[in-house]
Amino acid sequence: MKIGMVANNYKPYISGVTNVISSSKEFLEKAGHEVTVFTFGDESYQDGEPNIIRSPGLPIVDTGFYFNLNFNRAARRLLYTMDIVHAHHPFLSGPLVLHYCKPRNIPILFTNHTRYDMYFQAYLPFLPDTFGEAAMRAYLPVFYRSCDLVVAPSQGICAVLKNLGVDAPIEVIPNGVDLVPYQNQKNPQDRLQFGIPADQVLLMYVGRLSPEKNITFLLRAFGGTAEAFDNIHLMLVGDGPERKDLEELVQQMGLINRVSFTGAVPYSEIPGYLAIADAFMTASVTEVHPLSIIEAMASGLPVLGIISPGVGDTIEDGVTGFLTTHDLAAYTAKMARLVSEHENRRKMGEQAQLASQIYDIRRTTRTMISVYERLIRSSLGPKRSFRTRLTRVLDNWRG
């Protein structure tokens, strides 16, 4: 198959969606398929992998995002040759996929990676909380209805989409993770280089330092736990727009010697960081399918999270970690249990590693290939209208 992956951004921008696309591309290619990523960005950027097609765009400050309402001619010509197109964003690149592929009867699959309604609350807090949900109710059902299939990475997100009025066909298929580097950590970091003694209980967060990740809440919970335990340390692995504010908060809380900021870390090095941790923390309630949690579980770490779609689908409370309500006292209490219950923490870590197996990318890739093949078969035959055939002829004539 010739598979097109379409996204608003790609490497060198680091995000969960970027990592999903990159890993999916790698394992689909290993299975013998040809995968091309269509995105916006700097055309002069040198990729370390083949078949990355960038259309130029207007950079949005230093966010790593580029704005454009069109693919360039070369990208469009190549897109028309795909057997199936897999879209990963409902804005900018998503509508372009519909515009280019629908007239040519190229099947379109879309994966919902994000709680877009929650992002409105995180980045536009001056708007009423109901605004984001209302905006998504107006837009998402129409967009998804135009796709041949919508993929929800978890049951919780499937329910969220239906609650937003999405009536398009939805299938639940987890985003896959290559578990091998996490299960067989060959290059662990050295705690001492961060000034963390071996007898400290090291709690770790991995991801963007941005408003929707709720890290201020996490720091306040850690501050409360640190008052009761002097043998704990928190490491925040990653970077983002909130880093400066979070560093200032840590200083104000008097935790400067007990919280470490690593800055941006190459994705390939994440297993080495998780290898030195004792437990994984997240306070985000905007996750759809939390890859960082799955990676931590594959590393043998119990996880503390807040009950919400995605996170609640991944963590089994009391078995692979702890779940709490979005309440500071409740979250702090569970954090204290992870710190103090050493044997329970070890057992939950073992169970977490076992539970992570269902997210193995080799398994999810086989599932996705079968879905691609089914959608391609259904697009053939009677669906190829005269208009579709004429559009294809004109594409060939234009060269």
C-alpha atoms as a printed R data frame, in Angstrom:
    type eleno elety resid chain resno       x      y       z
1   ATOM     1    CA   MET     A     1   0.000  0.000   0.000
2   ATOM     2    CA   LYS     A     2   0.939  3.625  -0.520
3   ATOM     3    CA   ILE     A     3  -0.068  5.347   2.704
4   ATOM     4    CA   GLY     A     4  -0.132  9.108   3.219
5   ATOM     5    CA   MET     A     5   0.233 10.470   6.760
6   ATOM     6    CA   VAL     A     6  -0.932 14.092   6.962
7   ATOM     7    CA   ALA     A     7  -0.184 16.362   9.924
8   ATOM     8    CA   ASN     A     8   0.173 20.048  10.734
9   ATOM     9    CA   ASN     A     9   3.754 19.553  11.914
10  ATOM    10    CA   TYR     A    10   6.464 16.936  12.138
11  ATOM    11    CA   LYS     A    11  10.087 16.684  13.199
12  ATOM    12    CA   PRO     A    12  12.027 18.499  14.514
13  ATOM    13    CA   TYR     A    13   8.921 19.536  16.485
14  ATOM    14    CA   ILE     A    14   8.540 17.124  19.419
15  ATOM    15    CA   SER     A    15   5.093 15.978  20.503
16  ATOM    16    CA   GLY     A    16   3.126 12.833  21.191
17  ATOM    17    CA   VAL     A    17   1.488 13.052  17.758
18  ATOM    18    CA   THR     A    18   4.875 13.400  16.063
19  ATOM    19    CA   ASN     A    19   6.111 10.322  17.909
20  ATOM    20    CA   VAL     A    20   2.993  8.344  16.947
21  ATOM    21    CA   ILE     A    21   3.386  9.204  13.264
22  ATOM    22    CA   SER     A    22   7.115  8.471  13.277
23  ATOM    23    CA   SER     A    23   6.719  5.086  14.980
24  ATOM    24    CA   SER     A    24   3.750  4.128  12.797
25  ATOM    25    CA   LYS     A    25   5.696  5.036   9.671
26  ATOM    26    CA   GLU     A    26   8.666  2.947  10.772
27  ATOM    27    CA   PHE     A    27   6.681 -0.209  11.480
28  ATOM    28    CA   LEU     A    28   4.421  0.103   8.457
29  ATOM    29    CA   GLU     A    29   7.556  0.345   6.321
30  ATOM    30    CA   LYS     A    30   8.989 -2.715   8.047
31  ATOM    31    CA   ALA     A    31   5.787 -4.509   7.044
32  ATOM    32    CA   GLY     A    32   6.511 -3.659   3.392
33  ATOM    33    CA   HIS     A    33   4.331 -0.598   2.849
34  ATOM    34    CA   GLU     A    34   5.328  2.795   1.438
35  ATOM    35    CA   VAL     A    35   4.565  5.669   3.825
36  ATOM    36    CA   THR     A    36   4.829  9.373   3.003
37  ATOM    37    CA   VAL     A    37   4.356 12.150   5.550
38  ATOM    38    CA   PHE     A    38   2.792 15.380   4.256
39  ATOM    39    CA   THR     A    39   3.230 18.382   6.520
40  ATOM    40    CA   PHE     A    40   4.122 22.081   6.708
41  ATOM    41    CA   GLY     A    41   7.517 23.510   7.584
42  ATOM    42    CA   ASP     A    42  10.940 24.559   6.460
43  ATOM    43    CA   GLU     A    43  11.616 22.830   3.144
44  ATOM    44    CA   SER     A    44  15.377 23.097   3.730
45  ATOM    45    CA   TYR     A    45  15.236 20.953   6.882
46  ATOM    46    CA   GLN     A    46  17.238 17.760   6.408
47  ATOM    47    CA   ASP     A    47  15.280 14.717   7.519
48  ATOM    48    CA   GLY     A    48  16.894 11.569   8.788
49  ATOM    49    CA   GLU     A    49  14.242  9.469   7.086
50  ATOM    50    CA   PRO     A    50  12.808  9.220   3.574
51  ATOM    51    CA   ASN     A    51   9.477 10.424   2.189
52  ATOM    52    CA   ILE     A    52   8.859 13.540   4.276
53  ATOM    53    CA   ILE     A    53   7.148 16.160   2.098
54  ATOM    54    CA   ARG     A    54   6.976 19.698   3.482
55  ATOM    55    CA   SER     A    55   4.971 22.534   2.017
56  ATOM    56    CA   PRO     A    56   6.276 25.940   3.106
57  ATOM    57    CA   GLY     A    57   4.295 27.791   5.737
58  ATOM    58    CA   LEU     A    58   4.371 30.909   7.862
59  ATOM    59    CA   PRO     A    59   6.136 30.099  11.156
60  ATOM    60    CA   ILE     A    60   4.006 30.928  14.176
61  ATOM    61    CA   VAL     A    61   6.510 32.688  16.462
62  ATOM    62    CA   ASP     A    62   8.754 29.934  17.919
63  ATOM    63    CA   THR     A    63   6.064 27.306  18.498
64  ATOM    64    CA   GLY     A    64   7.266 24.900  15.817
65  ATOM    65    CA   PHE     A    65   3.957 25.323  13.980
66  ATOM    66    CA   TYR     A    66   3.604 26.642  10.430
67  ATOM    67    CA   PHE     A    67   0.482 28.213   8.979
68  ATOM    68    CA   ASN     A    68  -0.659 27.455   5.447
69  ATOM    69    CA   LEU     A    69  -3.963 26.789   3.731
70  ATOM    70    CA   ASN     A    70  -2.551 24.772   0.849
71  ATOM    71    CA   PHE     A    71  -0.033 22.103  -0.072
72  ATOM    72    CA   ASN     A    72   2.411 22.990  -2.811
73  ATOM    73    CA   ARG     A    73   1.945 21.499  -6.277
74  ATOM    74    CA   ALA     A    74   4.517 18.739  -5.859
75  ATOM    75    CA   ALA     A    75   2.935 17.638  -2.573
76  ATOM    76    CA   ARG     A    76  -0.544 17.618  -4.108
77  ATOM    77    CA   ARG     A    77   0.580 15.554  -7.094
78  ATOM    78    CA   LEU     A    78   2.127 12.960  -4.792
79  ATOM    79    CA   LEU     A    79  -0.862 12.959  -2.445
80  ATOM    80    CA   TYR     A    80  -3.132 12.045  -5.364
81  ATOM    81    CA   THR     A    81  -1.200  8.783  -5.836
82  ATOM    82    CA   MET     A    82  -1.863  7.452  -2.317
83  ATOM    83    CA   ASP     A    83  -4.019  4.361  -1.793
84  ATOM    84    CA   ILE     A    84  -5.213  5.727   1.550
85  ATOM    85    CA   VAL     A    85  -4.613  8.882   3.573
86  ATOM    86    CA   HIS     A    86  -4.392  8.969   7.364
87  ATOM    87    CA   ALA     A    87  -5.017 12.445   8.810
88  ATOM    88    CA   HIS     A    88  -3.882 13.444  12.303
89  ATOM    89    CA   HIS     A    89  -5.219 16.998  12.800
90  ATOM    90    CA   PRO     A    90  -8.779 18.260  12.182
91  ATOM    91    CA   PHE     A    91  -7.662 21.834  11.478
92  ATOM    92    CA   LEU     A    92  -5.474 23.216   8.647
93  ATOM    93    CA   SER     A    93  -4.175 19.929   7.181
94  ATOM    94    CA   GLY     A    94  -7.384 18.005   7.928
95  ATOM    95    CA   PRO     A    95  -9.668 20.091   5.686
96  ATOM    96    CA   LEU     A    96  -6.987 19.977   2.974
97  ATOM    97    CA   VAL     A    97  -7.147 16.182   3.030
98  ATOM    98    CA   LEU     A    98 -10.894 16.342   2.462
99  ATOM    99    CA   HIS     A    99 -10.489 18.904  -0.320
100 ATOM   100    CA   TYR     A   100  -7.837 16.935  -2.198
101 ATOM   101    CA   CYS     A   101  -8.804 13.328  -1.524
102 ATOM   102    CA   LYS     A   102 -12.614 13.197  -1.523
103 ATOM   103    CA   PRO     A   103 -12.986 14.095  -5.244
104 ATOM   104    CA   ARG     A   104 -10.445 11.381  -6.067
105 ATOM   105    CA   ASN     A   105 -12.167  8.745  -3.933
106 ATOM   106    CA   ILE     A   106  -9.044  8.216  -1.845
107 ATOM   107    CA   PRO     A   107 -10.226  6.756   1.498
108 ATOM   108    CA   ILE     A   108  -9.566  8.975   4.510
109 ATOM   109    CA   LEU     A   109  -8.974  7.755   8.046
110 ATOM   110    CA   PHE     A   110  -8.634 10.206  10.921
111 ATOM   111    CA   THR     A   111  -7.178  9.581  14.391
112 ATOM   112    CA   ASN     A   112  -8.370 11.857  17.193
113 ATOM   113    CA   HIS     A   113  -5.241 12.506  19.261
114 ATOM   114    CA   THR     A   114  -6.349 15.450  21.385
115 ATOM   115    CA   ARG     A   115  -9.066 16.757  23.708
116 ATOM   116    CA   TYR     A   116  -9.584 19.851  21.572
117 ATOM   117    CA   ASP     A   117 -12.334 21.147  23.859
118 ATOM   118    CA   MET     A   118  -9.922 21.074  26.818
119 ATOM   119    CA   TYR     A   119  -7.226 22.884  24.839
120 ATOM   120    CA   PHE     A   120  -9.566 25.867  24.500
121 ATOM   121    CA   GLN     A   121  -9.737 26.058  28.294
122 ATOM   122    CA   ALA     A   122  -5.956 25.762  28.690
123 ATOM   123    CA   TYR     A   123  -4.916 28.311  26.067
124 ATOM   124    CA   LEU     A   124  -7.923 30.679  26.063
125 ATOM   125    CA   PRO     A   125  -8.826 30.845  29.771
126 ATOM   126    CA   PHE     A   126 -10.540 34.217  29.317
127 ATOM   127    CA   LEU     A   127 -13.331 32.498  27.362
128 ATOM   128    CA   PRO     A   128 -16.220 30.707  29.137
129 ATOM   129    CA   ASP     A   129 -15.542 27.012  29.775
130 ATOM   130    CA   THR     A   130 -18.515 26.102  27.601
131 ATOM   131    CA   PHE     A   131 -17.063 27.905  24.582
132 ATOM   132    CA   GLY     A   132 -14.584 25.160  23.688
133 ATOM   133    CA   GLU     A   133 -17.200 22.438  23.882
134 ATOM   134    CA   ALA     A   134 -19.686 24.472  21.842
135 ATOM   135    CA   ALA     A   135 -17.075 25.194  19.176
136 ATOM   136    CA   MET     A   136 -16.145 21.529  18.915
137 ATOM   137    CA   ARG     A   137 -19.808 20.469  18.780
138 ATOM   138    CA   ALA     A   138 -20.230 22.767  15.803
139 ATOM   139    CA   TYR     A   139 -17.105 21.695  13.928
140 ATOM   140    CA   LEU     A   140 -15.995 18.152  14.761
141 ATOM   141    CA   PRO     A   141 -19.136 16.169  13.819
142 ATOM   142    CA   VAL     A   142 -19.173 17.770  10.357
143 ATOM   143    CA   PHE     A   143 -15.465 17.126   9.776
144 ATOM   144    CA   TYR     A   144 -15.553 13.539  11.049
145 ATOM   145    CA   ARG     A   145 -18.654 12.737   9.014
146 ATOM   146    CA   SER     A   146 -16.625 13.502   5.880
147 ATOM   147    CA   CYS     A   147 -14.003 10.885   6.793
148 ATOM   148    CA   ASP     A   148 -14.401  7.203   5.991
149 ATOM   149    CA   LEU     A   149 -13.454  6.202   9.529
150 ATOM   150    CA   VAL     A   150 -12.544  7.880  12.814
151 ATOM   151    CA   VAL     A   151 -10.108  6.164  15.172
152 ATOM   152    CA   ALA     A   152 -10.291  6.820  18.903
153 ATOM   153    CA   PRO     A   153  -7.176  5.637  20.757
154 ATOM   154    CA   SER     A   154  -9.210  4.739  23.864
155 ATOM   155    CA   GLN     A   155 -12.753  3.895  24.921
156 ATOM   156    CA   GLY     A   156 -12.909  7.041  27.027
157 ATOM   157    CA   ILE     A   157 -12.189  9.257  24.042
158 ATOM   158    CA   CYS     A   158 -14.729  7.367  21.963
159 ATOM   159    CA   ALA     A   159 -17.321  8.314  24.582
160 ATOM   160    CA   VAL     A   160 -16.125 11.949  24.563
161 ATOM   161    CA   LEU     A   161 -16.513 12.157  20.778
162 ATOM   162    CA   LYS     A   162 -20.009 10.703  20.880
163 ATOM   163    CA   ASN     A   163 -20.914 13.173  23.622
164 ATOM   164    CA   LEU     A   164 -19.752 15.974  21.315
165 ATOM   165    CA   GLY     A   165 -22.231 14.767  18.721
166 ATOM   166    CA   VAL     A   166 -19.873 12.814  16.483
167 ATOM   167    CA   ASP     A   167 -22.027 10.288  14.613
168 ATOM   168    CA   ALA     A   168 -19.399  9.074  12.123
169 ATOM   169    CA   PRO     A   169 -18.132  5.466  12.323
170 ATOM   170    CA   ILE     A   170 -15.617  5.201  15.198
171 ATOM   171    CA   GLU     A   171 -13.271  2.338  16.017
172 ATOM   172    CA   VAL     A   172 -11.059  2.117  19.094
173 ATOM   173    CA   ILE     A   173  -7.455  1.334  18.148
174 ATOM   174    CA   PRO     A   174  -4.679  2.251  20.607
175 ATOM   175    CA   ASN     A   175  -1.671  4.146  19.344
176 ATOM   176    CA   GLY     A   176   1.187  1.679  19.352
177 ATOM   177    CA   VAL     A   177   4.443  2.008  21.263
178 ATOM   178    CA   ASP     A   178   7.713  0.233  20.547
179 ATOM   179    CA   LEU     A   179   8.105 -1.311  23.987
180 ATOM   180    CA   VAL     A   180  11.504 -2.940  23.417
181 ATOM   181    CA   PRO     A   181  13.706  0.090  24.296
182 ATOM   182    CA   TYR     A   182  11.787  0.514  27.572
183 ATOM   183    CA   GLN     A   183  11.816 -3.124  28.558
184 ATOM   184    CA   ASN     A   184  15.532 -3.531  27.753
185 ATOM   185    CA   GLN     A   185  17.068 -0.270  28.938
186 ATOM   186    CA   LYS     A   186  20.701 -0.411  27.846
187 ATOM   187    CA   ASN     A   187  21.792  3.175  28.487
188 ATOM   188    CA   PRO     A   188  20.259  4.406  31.741
189 ATOM   189    CA   GLN     A   189  21.095  7.876  32.930
190 ATOM   190    CA   ASP     A   190  23.216  8.381  36.034
191 ATOM   191    CA   ARG     A   191  21.258  9.806  38.965
192 ATOM   192    CA   LEU     A   192  24.368 11.355  40.416
193 ATOM   193    CA   GLN     A   193  24.846 13.635  37.416
194 ATOM   194    CA   PHE     A   194  21.576 15.279  38.489
195 ATOM   195    CA   GLY     A   195  22.626 15.342  42.136
196 ATOM   196    CA   ILE     A   196  20.072 12.692  43.149
197 ATOM   197    CA   PRO     A   197  21.359 10.085  45.652
198 ATOM   198    CA   ALA     A   198  20.584  6.423  45.063
199 ATOM   199    CA   ASP     A   199  18.431  6.186  48.211
200 ATOM   200    CA   GLN     A   200  16.028  8.914  47.052
201 ATOM   201    CA   VAL     A   201  12.587  7.964  45.723
202 ATOM   202    CA   LEU     A   202  12.643  9.549  42.288
203 ATOM   203    CA   LEU     A   203   9.298 10.629  40.850
204 ATOM   204    CA   MET     A   204   9.284 11.550  37.169
205 ATOM   205    CA   TYR     A   205   7.166 13.406  34.646
206 ATOM   206    CA   VAL     A   206   7.945 13.232  30.913
207 ATOM   207    CA   GLY     A   207   6.284 15.549  28.407
208 ATOM   208    CA   ARG     A   208   5.698 19.140  27.377
209 ATOM   209    CA   LEU     A   209   5.773 21.826  30.021
210 ATOM   210    CA   SER     A   210   2.592 23.527  28.891
211 ATOM   211    CA   PRO     A   211  -0.696 24.669  30.452
212 ATOM   212    CA   GLU     A   212  -2.815 21.696  29.401
213 ATOM   213    CA   LYS     A   213  -0.472 19.311  31.258
214 ATOM   214    CA   ASN     A   214  -1.504 20.732  34.659
215 ATOM   215    CA   ILE     A   215   2.056 20.709  36.009
216 ATOM   216    CA   THR     A   216   1.410 23.499  38.529
217 ATOM   217    CA   PHE     A   217  -1.053 21.113  40.214
218 ATOM   218    CA   LEU     A   218   1.601 18.374  40.152
219 ATOM   219    CA   LEU     A   219   4.185 20.660  41.773
220 ATOM   220    CA   ARG     A   220   1.802 21.687  44.529
221 ATOM   221    CA   ALA     A   221   1.070 18.042  45.298
222 ATOM   222    CA   PHE     A   222   4.780 17.282  45.352
223 ATOM   223    CA   GLY     A   223   5.358 20.221  47.691
224 ATOM   224    CA   GLY     A   224   2.850 18.791  50.139
225 ATOM   225    CA   THR     A   225   4.401 15.324  49.926
226 ATOM   226    CA   ALA     A   226   7.913 16.731  50.303
227 ATOM   227    CA   GLU     A   227   6.922 18.244  53.650
228 ATOM   228    CA   ALA     A   228   6.317 14.732  54.981
229 ATOM   229    CA   PHE     A   229   9.174 12.897  53.224
230 ATOM   230    CA   ASP     A   230  12.712 14.215  52.938
231 ATOM   231    CA   ASN     A   231  13.898 11.367  50.674
232 ATOM   232    CA   ILE     A   232  11.980 12.239  47.496
233 ATOM   233    CA   HIS     A   233  12.898 14.089  44.324
234 ATOM   234    CA   LEU     A   234  10.839 15.120  41.279
235 ATOM   235    CA   MET     A   235  12.327 15.242  37.788
236 ATOM   236    CA   LEU     A   236  10.499 17.032  34.970
237 ATOM   237    CA   VAL     A   237  11.789 15.727  31.626
238 ATOM   238    CA   GLY     A   238  10.904 17.979  28.712
239 ATOM   239    CA   ASP     A   239  10.480 21.603  27.771
240 ATOM   240    CA   GLY     A   240   7.725 23.976  26.790
241 ATOM   241    CA   PRO     A   241   6.197 27.429  27.158
242 ATOM   242    CA   GLU     A   242   5.554 27.089  30.909
243 ATOM   243    CA   ARG     A   243   9.078 26.141  31.915
244 ATOM   244    CA   LYS     A   244  10.141 29.585  33.143
245 ATOM   245    CA   ASP     A   245   6.977 30.033  35.206
246 ATOM   246    CA   LEU     A   246   7.337 26.546  36.675
247 ATOM   247    CA   GLU     A   247  10.966 27.170  37.626
248 ATOM   248    CA   GLU     A   248   9.904 30.363  39.384
249 ATOM   249    CA   LEU     A   249   7.157 28.456  41.221
250 ATOM   250    CA   VAL     A   250   9.651 25.812  42.365
251 ATOM   251    CA   GLN     A   251  11.897 28.561  43.725
252 ATOM   252    CA   GLN     A   252   8.987 30.238  45.529
253 ATOM   253    CA   MET     A   253   8.031 26.908  47.100
254 ATOM   254    CA   GLY     A   254  11.576 26.348  48.360
255 ATOM   255    CA   LEU     A   255  11.980 23.169  46.313
256 ATOM   256    CA   ILE     A   256  14.881 24.228  44.123
257 ATOM   257    CA   ASN     A   257  17.063 21.357  45.417
258 ATOM   258    CA   ARG     A   258  14.299 18.780  45.161
259 ATOM   259    CA   VAL     A   259  12.957 19.377  41.648
260 ATOM   260    CA   SER     A   260  15.061 18.969  38.490
261 ATOM   261    CA   PHE     A   261  14.320 20.355  35.025
262 ATOM   262    CA   THR     A   262  16.160 18.507  32.262
263 ATOM   263    CA   GLY     A   263  14.998 20.597  29.312
264 ATOM   264    CA   ALA     A   264  14.254 19.028  25.940
265 ATOM   265    CA   VAL     A   265  15.450 15.439  25.623
266 ATOM   266    CA   PRO     A   266  15.705 13.450  22.358
267 ATOM   267    CA   TYR     A   267  12.950 10.868  22.169
268 ATOM   268    CA   SER     A   268  15.502  8.081  21.784
269 ATOM   269    CA   GLU     A   269  16.942  8.945  25.227
270 ATOM   270    CA   ILE     A   270  13.656  8.803  27.151
271 ATOM   271    CA   PRO     A   271  14.045  5.098  28.074
272 ATOM   272    CA   GLY     A   272  17.317  5.938  29.839
273 ATOM   273    CA   TYR     A   273  15.593  8.547  31.991
274 ATOM   274    CA   LEU     A   274  12.654  6.317  32.893
275 ATOM   275    CA   ALA     A   275  15.145  3.611  33.872
276 ATOM   276    CA   ILE     A   276  16.318  5.622  36.895
277 ATOM   277    CA   ALA     A   277  12.833  6.550  38.188
278 ATOM   278    CA   ASP     A   278  10.788  4.826  40.889
279 ATOM   279    CA   ALA     A   279   7.350  6.058  39.798
280 ATOM   280    CA   PHE     A   280   5.749  8.171  37.090
281 ATOM   281    CA   MET     A   281   3.533 11.206  37.703
282 ATOM   282    CA   THR     A   282   0.979 12.952  35.513
283 ATOM   283    CA   ALA     A   283  -1.737 15.446  36.437
284 ATOM   284    CA   SER     A   284  -3.017 16.024  32.906
285 ATOM   285    CA   VAL     A   285  -6.728 15.605  32.199
286 ATOM   286    CA   THR     A   286  -6.449 16.402  28.470
287 ATOM   287    CA   GLU     A   287  -4.824 13.156  27.337
288 ATOM   288    CA   VAL     A   288  -6.418 11.024  24.645
289 ATOM   289    CA   HIS     A   289  -3.995  8.118  24.675
290 ATOM   290    CA   PRO     A   290  -1.073  8.949  26.990
291 ATOM   291    CA   LEU     A   291   2.022  7.521  25.322
292 ATOM   292    CA   SER     A   292   4.245  8.753  28.149
293 ATOM   293    CA   ILE     A   293   2.221  6.680  30.614
294 ATOM   294    CA   ILE     A   294   2.502  3.571  28.444
295 ATOM   295    CA   GLU     A   295   6.247  4.104  28.070
296 ATOM   296    CA   ALA     A   296   6.574  4.442  31.851
297 ATOM   297    CA   MET     A   297   4.546  1.273  32.397
298 ATOM   298    CA   ALA     A   298   6.723 -0.584  29.877
299 ATOM   299    CA   SER     A   299   9.710  0.572  31.954
300 ATOM   300    CA   GLY     A   300   8.223 -1.110  35.024
301 ATOM   301    CA   LEU     A   301   6.985  2.053  36.740
302 ATOM   302    CA   PRO     A   302   3.693  2.464  38.594
303 ATOM   303    CA   VAL     A   303   1.811  5.591  37.504
304 ATOM   304    CA   LEU     A   304  -0.140  8.212  39.427
305 ATOM   305    CA   GLY     A   305  -2.823  9.965  37.365
306 ATOM   306    CA   ILE     A   306  -6.160 11.730  37.512
307 ATOM   307    CA   ILE     A   307  -9.389 10.000  36.482
308 ATOM   308    CA   SER     A   308 -10.111 11.222  32.950
309 ATOM   309    CA   PRO     A   309 -10.555  9.769  29.444
310 ATOM   310    CA   GLY     A   310  -7.310  8.237  28.240
311 ATOM   311    CA   VAL     A   311  -5.550  8.210  31.610
312 ATOM   312    CA   GLY     A   312  -8.412  6.326  33.267
313 ATOM   313    CA   ASP     A   313  -8.419  3.824  30.401
314 ATOM   314    CA   THR     A   314  -4.719  3.101  30.850
315 ATOM   315    CA   ILE     A   315  -4.087  2.941  34.612
316 ATOM   316    CA   GLU     A   316  -5.810  0.317  36.759
317 ATOM   317    CA   ASP     A   317  -6.176  1.842  40.198
318 ATOM   318    CA   GLY     A   318  -4.301 -0.109  42.857
319 ATOM   319    CA   VAL     A   319  -2.907 -2.555  40.291
320 ATOM   320    CA   THR     A   320  -0.667 -0.649  37.838
321 ATOM   321    CA   GLY     A   321  -0.650  2.594  39.804
322 ATOM   322    CA   PHE     A   322  -3.111  4.965  41.427
323 ATOM   323    CA   LEU     A   323  -5.977  7.083  40.090
324 ATOM   324    CA   THR     A   324  -7.483 10.015  41.964
325 ATOM   325    CA   THR     A   325 -10.051 12.713  41.446
326 ATOM   326    CA   HIS     A   326  -8.879 16.168  40.380
327 ATOM   327    CA   ASP     A   327  -8.480 17.125  44.027
328 ATOM   328    CA   LEU     A   328  -5.148 18.301  45.423
329 ATOM   329    CA   ALA     A   329  -5.512 16.545  48.780
330 ATOM   330    CA   ALA     A   330  -6.537 13.238  47.171
331 ATOM   331    CA   TYR     A   331  -3.706 13.391  44.636
332 ATOM   332    CA   THR     A   332  -1.146 14.268  47.334
333 ATOM   333    CA   ALA     A   333  -2.310 11.374  49.505
334 ATOM   334    CA   LYS     A   334  -1.841  8.872  46.673
335 ATOM   335    CA   MET     A   335   1.576 10.347  45.906
336 ATOM   336    CA   ALA     A   336   2.536  9.813  49.552
337 ATOM   337    CA   ARG     A   337   1.437  6.176  49.297
338 ATOM   338    CA   LEU     A   338   3.626  5.628  46.235
339 ATOM   339    CA   VAL     A   339   6.570  7.113  48.122
340 ATOM   340    CA   SER     A   340   6.085  5.165  51.360
341 ATOM   341    CA   GLU     A   341   4.768  1.761  50.200
342 ATOM   342    CA   HIS     A   342   7.965  0.359  48.715
343 ATOM   343    CA   GLU     A   343   6.825 -3.252  48.206
344 ATOM   344    CA   ASN     A   344   3.459 -2.196  46.788
345 ATOM   345    CA   ARG     A   345   5.230  0.207  44.441
346 ATOM   346    CA   ARG     A   346   7.439 -2.636  43.187
347 ATOM   347    CA   LYS     A   347   4.490 -4.976  42.634
348 ATOM   348    CA   MET     A   348   2.479 -2.326  40.787
349 ATOM   349    CA   GLY     A   349   5.502 -1.638  38.579
350 ATOM   350    CA   GLU     A   350   5.644 -5.321  37.624
351 ATOM   351    CA   GLN     A   351   1.931 -5.350  36.827
352 ATOM   352    CA   ALA     A   352   2.288 -2.143  34.830
353 ATOM   353    CA   GLN     A   353   4.970 -3.695  32.648
354 ATOM   354    CA   LEU     A   354   2.751 -6.705  31.956
355 ATOM   355    CA   ALA     A   355  -0.263 -4.505  31.188
356 ATOM   356    CA   SER     A   356   1.720 -2.434  28.675
357 ATOM   357    CA   GLN     A   357   1.947 -5.411  26.304
358 ATOM   358    CA   ILE     A   358  -1.441 -4.670  24.725
359 ATOM   359    CA   TYR     A   359   0.021 -1.432  23.312
360 ATOM   360    CA   ASP     A   360   2.909 -3.116  21.494
361 ATOM   361    CA   ILE     A   361   3.233 -1.367  18.131
362 ATOM   362    CA   ARG     A   362   3.718 -4.647  16.290
363 ATOM   363    CA   ARG     A   363   0.232 -5.639  17.411
364 ATOM   364    CA   THR     A   364  -1.416 -2.277  16.705
365 ATOM   365    CA   THR     A   365   0.287 -2.053  13.290
366 ATOM   366    CA   ARG     A   366  -1.265 -5.341  12.203
367 ATOM   367    CA   THR     A   367  -4.665 -4.027  13.278
368 ATOM   368    CA   MET     A   368  -4.197 -0.758  11.407
369 ATOM   369    CA   ILE     A   369  -3.051 -2.522   8.215
370 ATOM   370    CA   SER     A   370  -6.234 -4.602   8.207
371 ATOM   371    CA   VAL     A   371  -8.304 -1.416   8.614
372 ATOM   372    CA   TYR     A   372  -6.437  0.294   5.761
373 ATOM   373    CA   GLU     A   373  -7.015 -2.706   3.490
374 ATOM   374    CA   ARG     A   374 -10.711 -2.808   4.351
375 ATOM   375    CA   LEU     A   375 -11.197  0.902   3.599
376 ATOM   376    CA   ILE     A   376  -9.325  0.604   0.302
377 ATOM   377    CA   ARG     A   377 -11.468 -2.354  -0.784
378 ATOM   378    CA   SER     A   378 -14.653 -0.472   0.052
379 ATOM   379    CA   SER     A   379 -13.510  2.508  -2.055
380 ATOM   380    CA   LEU     A   380 -13.235  0.404  -5.218
381 ATOM   381    CA   GLY     A   381 -15.928 -0.621  -7.700
382 ATOM   382    CA   PRO     A   382 -19.268  1.207  -7.844
383 ATOM   383    CA   LYS     A   383 -18.020  4.112  -5.726
384 ATOM   384    CA   ARG     A   384 -15.731  5.172  -8.554
385 ATOM   385    CA   SER     A   385 -18.151  7.602 -10.132
386 ATOM   386    CA   PHE     A   386 -17.719  9.271 -13.508
387 ATOM   387    CA   ARG     A   387 -16.638 12.441 -11.694
388 ATOM   388    CA   THR     A   388 -13.952 10.559  -9.802
389 ATOM   389    CA   ARG     A   389 -12.630  8.918 -12.951
390 ATOM   390    CA   LEU     A   390 -12.634 12.271 -14.754
391 ATOM   391    CA   THR     A   391 -10.727 13.905 -11.901
392 ATOM   392    CA   ARG     A   392  -8.101 11.164 -12.069
393 ATOM   393    CA   VAL     A   393  -7.772 11.576 -15.837
394 ATOM   394    CA   LEU     A   394  -7.316 15.325 -15.461
395 ATOM   395    CA   ASP     A   395  -4.675 14.754 -12.773
396 ATOM   396    CA   ASN     A   396  -2.713 12.565 -15.188
397 ATOM   397    CA   TRP     A   397  -3.178 15.026 -18.060
398 ATOM   398    CA   ARG     A   398  -1.873 17.933 -15.970
399 ATOM   399    CA   GLY     A   399   1.216 15.886 -15.234
